[in-house]
Amino acid sequence: MNLRTLLLGTCSAALLAGFANAETLTIATVNNGDMIRMQGLTDDFTEKNPDIQLEWVTLEENVLRERVTTDIATKGGQYDIVTIGNYEVPIWAKQGWLVSLDGLGADYDVDDLLPAIRGGLSVDGKLYAAPFYGESAMIMYRKDLFEKAGLTMPDSPTWEFIGEAARKITDRSADINGICLRGKAGWGENMAFLTALNNSFGGRWFDEKWQPQFDQPEWKASLQFYVDMMKDAGPQGASSNGFNENLTLFQQGKCGMWIDATVAASFVSNPKDSTVADKVGYAIFPDTGNGNHGNWLWSWNLAVPSSSTKAEAAQKFIAWATSKGYTELVASKEGWANVPPGTRTSLYKSEDYQKAAPFAAPTLAAMDAADITKPSVKPVPYTGGQFVAIPEFQGLGTTVGQLFSAVLAGQSSVDDALAQAQTTAVREMTRAGYIK
């Protein structure tokens, strides 16, 4: 055997040994556009960390929540990194289900995280998840359709104006729906929107004594308004539409307005994917004249389950995916308008971002307007904007979401759905010990 053959054999053996010794991180994530983009850029991470391999489990939002919750509650250990929201983080951290993120590295700059986002991911001063992107909710609308109809979007639109505008710009012959809103059942799907809607109508899930409020006039008014508007100006099959389905409809030019997560702005304004990219305007989430703009505040975050045996490697990946460096990587590959929004103060001070993203200022304004400590105009015993930050909300919110989705599908009435929601909520809150 000559020296060259010997050296090649040695190198090959070392390479194979390296792969054999590599840790594989199993990452559970949602099938949203920013996460799909991240998966396409992970060569940057694996080249810098050849001893870490990545395995992706990418799921629809409701399925992701169900599988991750089951796995983490039973300590199943299927995942080393999970994508979860700011609803789960404090609850799960207090249960001991998450690893505190103290291994993100000296250059991570945790102080650059937006205070409202960081606060929602911390317990007793410790960070238990790192935000991949943050969002509030706002109106995205077709400026050309508004102009054609002789409409001007107010600085602070009311729901009354939105309802009138939605009906006015609907054009069934041209396959244009005046408005697209979530209808798919789920505590994080239709109930995220409907809870924010009800907040803006002055309603609440529970009063100060944890009594459910579905029998109160605010829920009747908000749900009836939603159902009537969607019947008059919404798309067919709306009860099956969640975030991704409405995004597709808007990009195809089939929605005059879409009220949803601010993170969608980069997708509806991207000419590669959106046929109406140059026609989109933005406005704050509507109210009923009471100043409550829904108080939607959300972040999708990466966390390490305590059942994982690879916490050190997992935190290396999380640090990479939620760093300033990752933002710059996306900007270099996809343009500044497509970087993950809503997590870092430095992004909103960036001139490059402000120039490239016309939605930057409206997004930050929407996030700044959200106050999850006071979700309703009336006093409540809970925190959370488009959700209620108690463990029981995950199951209860999904059940109520199914009742309300059935109304949109024409299978039930508003009054029947609210009565069933009230009965279910009273039973569950009594069983859980909130109601004595």
Number of C-alpha atoms within 10 A of each C-alpha: 5 6 8 9 10 11 11 11 12 12 12 12 12 12 12 12 11 14 15 10 11 15 16 16 22 20 21 23 25 21 16 15 15 20 19 13 16 15 15 9 16 17 13 12 17 14 10 10 14 13 15 20 16 17 13 13 13 18 15 12 19 16 12 20 24 11 13 22 17 12 16 21 15 11 15 13 16 18 23 23 27 27 23 24 21 25 26 19 25 23 17 18 21 12 10 14 19 22 20 20 21 12 15 20 13 8 9 16 12 15 10 15 21 19 12 17 22 23 16 23 25 19 15 8 9 15 21 27 31 31 31 22 21 25 24 28 29 27 22 27 23 22 20 16 21 19 12 9 13 11 15 11 17 12 10 15 19 19 20 13 15 20 19 13 23 23 19 19 24 24 15 13 7 9 12 22 28 30 28 29 26 26 29 25 25 25 26 23 20 26 26 24 24 24 30 29 28 26 29 28 27 23 25 25 23 20 15 11 11 19 16 21 19 23 15 14 12 18 24 17 14 20 23 16 16 18 21 13 20 25 16 16 27 26 23 13 11 20 22 16 22 22 22 16 15 24 22 16 19 28 19 16 19 25 31 29 30 25 23 25 22 28 24 23 27 24 20 25 24 16 13 9 13 19 16 20 21 14 14 21 20 23 21 25 27 27 24 18 15 11 15 24 29 33 29 30 29 29 25 22 25 28 28 28 30 18 21 21 14 18 21 14 20 28 25 16 23 22 21 18 22 22 24 17 13 20 20 15 16 19 17 11 11 12 16 22 23 23 24 26 26 26 26 26 14 12 23 17 10 11 10 14 21 16 12 14 18 17 24 20 13 20 26 17 15 22 25 14 19 22 19 22 13 18 31 26 15 13 12 17 13 20 17 24 26 27 28 23 19 14 13 13 18 20 13 18 24 19 20 24 25 21 22 30 26 19 22 23 17 12 11 14 17 19 15 13 23 22 15 17 24 20 14 16 25 20 13 17 19 14 11 12 9 12 14 9
